[in-house]
Amino acid sequence: MTVVVVGAGMAGLVAAARLRELGVDAVVREKGTRPGGSMLLSSGVIWRHREWGDFRRECAGGDERLQRLIWERLDDSLEWLVSAGAVPVQDTTENPRTVGNRFDPRLLTEALVRKGGVEGYPSSAGGLPLQHSGAGILCTGGFAASPDLVARYIRPAAPLRLRGNPWSTGDGLVHGLEGGAAVTSGMDEFYGRNMADAAWGEDDFVPASQLYARFARIFDERGEEFFARRDVSWSETNVVQATARRPGARAYYLLDDDALDQTVTYGKVADVVARAPATARVPLDELPFEAPPATRAAVRVVAAITHTMGGLRVDERARVLREDGAPVEGLYAAGVDVGGVATGGYTSGLAQALVLGLVAAESAAA
Ligand SMILES: Cc1cc2nc3c(=O)[nH]c(=O)nc-3n(C[C@H](O)[C@H](O)[C@H](O)COP(=O)(O)OP(=O)(O)OC[C@H]3O[C@@H](n4cnc5c(N)ncnc54)[C@H](O)[C@@H]3O)c2cc1C
């Protein structure tokens, strides 16, 4: 039996590596010009919530069975990843709410390519449609890079800028739907960041992220304060999704002295602001509305999408399901092609890809 794995990002390479380990012939197809998908561009932190209750509470709209599977299997899966040749560079996430490991994304990709192997890239058709009688595992990374699908399901106020690989255009989703698959909750949700409103490329995805909304006052271009800082979630995903629905998918973060003095993931807020491109740092007298009196700095941000949170419905064996709950024969999905894990909140896409990649491979092999 040959299993076709479509997509050589995190989920696809993990699935292929596990299939080979189980003695099953695997063919990995990649449509991009390089393997690694968004994993290669990521910060490399593979994590789960420390407490199961926090995960459930934060992602209350998600599928509890899948959440439980990922939460329970992640620690063993990380051990598997190390056995596959990946070396963690840090054994903490530096976030007290979560546990996991940080990997160098380039070395992680190289280790998985060595174990998983990739054939047939780049090819415009990728691995789809699947035209063989064996099993197929969809690992195409969701539909963030398809402006049409993003507009259809997420309905932002303006086209969302991309903060992920350019090849995840929903091929897995479309293939699944054509085969009768059902979609999950959260089709209108996404993970992304509010980025400095300036030109940026892949190398800027992390440094241009403005991750201090919880200390800012947040206005849209019309001068409406549309999001209260006390409501900003720790991952700031909720304010990004709200920004996507404001005019131009833009917001202004207004900062007073106290806000500028706070420390966040990438240093002091004042330093993060100082590093933002000049075009995004708006002089107060050039704002399109009047700033509150204590404001010392203003940064214009734009919502950017990394990956979608809704997608194909699968069961705990990563089998793609129809509306009536029956599996689509021979079809599996992993990574963020699978939806309904983080609905309502945010959880690690790399963890979802790692665990579901292993599960899909084990199911297909069985
Ligand atoms: C800047 C940045 C920072 C991030 N930091 C983190 C982090 O620290 N922790 C975390 O958990 N997550 C992080 N993420 C998110 C994480 O990278 C993704 O959630 C994860 O890579 C999803 O894995 P995947 O296998 O589903 O998709 P990907 O890794 O994106 O792989 C999908 C692959 O499918 C390929 N493909 C698409 N269509 C086809 C087709 N038709 N045929 C063949 N191949 C196809 C794509 O080219 C790609 O290689 C970050 C992402 C970015 C961009």
The ligand as an ORCA input file, in Angstrom:
! r2SCAN-3c Opt
* xyz 0 1
  C       5.524     33.880     11.715
  C       4.854     32.646     12.249
  C       5.087     32.261     13.570
  C       4.458     31.115     14.077
  N       4.795     30.696     15.315
  C       4.211     29.579     15.810
  C       4.604     29.062     17.075
  O       5.565     29.524     17.709
  N       3.908     28.005     17.574
  C       2.907     27.395     16.872
  O       2.314     26.438     17.356
  N       2.564     27.818     15.639
  C       3.197     28.885     15.083
  N       2.882     29.280     13.824
  C       1.831     28.540     13.077
  C       2.378     27.221     12.501
  O       3.463     27.494     11.649
  C       1.271     26.478     11.731
  O       0.160     26.339     12.580
  C       1.736     25.093     11.293
  O       2.836     25.205     10.425
  C       0.595     24.341     10.622
  O       1.092     23.110     10.125
  P       0.483     22.483      8.801
  O       1.274     21.274      8.491
  O      -0.972     22.357      8.953
  O       0.725     23.609      7.684
  P       2.104     24.096      7.050
  O       3.233     23.849      7.973
  O       1.892     25.487      6.593
  O       2.280     23.154      5.763
  C       1.328     23.125      4.723
  C       2.068     22.681      3.451
  O       1.139     22.285      2.443
  C       1.627     22.731      1.177
  N       0.519     22.697      0.215
  C      -0.558     23.498      0.142
  N      -1.375     23.090     -0.877
  C      -0.790     21.994     -1.444
  C      -1.139     21.113     -2.510
  N      -2.245     21.235     -3.238
  N      -0.299     20.104     -2.813
  C       0.864     19.932     -2.131
  N       1.250     20.746     -1.106
  C       0.422     21.756     -0.761
  C       2.173     24.098      1.520
  O       3.042     24.565      0.504
  C       2.900     23.806      2.838
  O       4.210     23.335      2.613
  C       3.535     30.367     13.259
  C       3.346     30.736     11.926
  C       4.015     31.857     11.422
  C       3.823     32.202      9.965
*
